[in-house]
Amino acid sequence: METEFNQILIKVAQKLKSKPWKKVYLVPFGPAVLSMQIKLLVYRILYIETIDFLYAGHGVYYDLDINLRVIAAES
């Protein structure tokens, strides 16, 4: 499993490094651990938070744009 995750994360890292990004949208799917690793990888490479899509059911989606730096600083 770890080998497969590494292969996926290498491809994501290459894509993130391929051009400048101002926003990155993350649609979590599949194993939650993989989505968490992708989110962390985006932050480690680009120093920006992802905007996460949350499926609420019945075709309704929410985009969560939470600035964790503000939460960490204010707590």
C-alpha positions as CSV (number, residue, x, y, z in Angstrom):
1,M,0.0,0.0,0.0
2,E,2.8,2.4,0.9
3,T,4.5,1.9,-2.5
4,E,1.2,2.8,-4.3
5,F,0.7,5.9,-2.2
6,N,4.3,7.0,-2.9
7,Q,3.8,6.6,-6.6
8,I,0.6,8.7,-6.5
9,L,2.1,11.4,-4.3
10,I,5.2,11.7,-6.6
11,K,2.8,12.4,-9.5
12,V,0.9,14.9,-7.5
13,A,4.2,16.6,-6.4
14,Q,5.4,16.8,-10.0
15,K,2.1,18.4,-11.1
16,L,2.2,20.9,-8.2
17,K,5.8,21.9,-9.2
18,S,4.9,22.2,-12.9
19,K,3.5,25.7,-12.7
20,P,2.6,28.4,-10.2
21,W,-0.7,27.8,-8.4
22,K,-2.8,30.4,-6.6
23,K,-5.6,27.9,-5.5
24,V,-5.8,24.2,-5.3
25,Y,-9.1,22.5,-4.9
26,L,-9.2,19.1,-3.2
27,V,-12.1,16.6,-3.7
28,P,-11.5,13.9,-1.1
29,F,-12.2,10.4,-2.4
30,G,-10.9,7.0,-1.9
31,P,-8.8,6.3,1.2
32,A,-9.0,9.2,3.7
33,V,-5.3,8.8,4.5
34,L,-4.4,9.4,0.8
35,S,-6.5,12.6,0.8
36,M,-4.9,13.8,4.0
37,Q,-1.4,13.2,2.5
38,I,-2.3,15.0,-0.7
39,K,-3.5,18.0,1.4
40,L,-0.3,18.0,3.4
41,L,1.8,17.7,0.2
42,V,0.1,20.8,-1.3
43,Y,0.9,22.8,1.8
44,R,4.5,21.5,2.0
45,I,5.2,22.4,-1.6
46,L,3.1,25.5,-2.3
47,Y,2.6,26.9,1.3
48,I,-1.1,27.4,0.6
49,E,-4.1,25.7,2.0
50,T,-6.4,23.6,-0.2
51,I,-10.0,24.5,-0.8
52,D,-11.8,21.3,0.0
53,F,-15.1,20.2,-1.5
54,L,-17.6,18.5,0.8
55,Y,-20.4,16.4,-0.7
56,A,-23.5,16.9,1.4
57,G,-25.7,14.5,-0.6
58,H,-28.5,15.0,-3.1
59,G,-26.0,16.8,-5.5
60,V,-25.1,19.5,-3.0
61,Y,-21.5,20.4,-2.6
62,Y,-19.8,22.9,-0.2
63,D,-16.4,24.4,-0.7
64,L,-14.5,24.7,2.6
65,D,-11.9,27.4,2.5
66,I,-10.6,27.3,6.1
67,N,-7.4,29.2,6.9
68,L,-5.8,27.0,9.5
69,R,-3.0,29.5,10.1
70,V,-5.5,32.0,11.5
71,I,-7.0,29.3,13.7
72,A,-3.6,28.3,15.0
73,A,-2.5,31.9,15.6
74,E,-5.7,32.9,17.4
75,S,-6.0,29.8,19.6
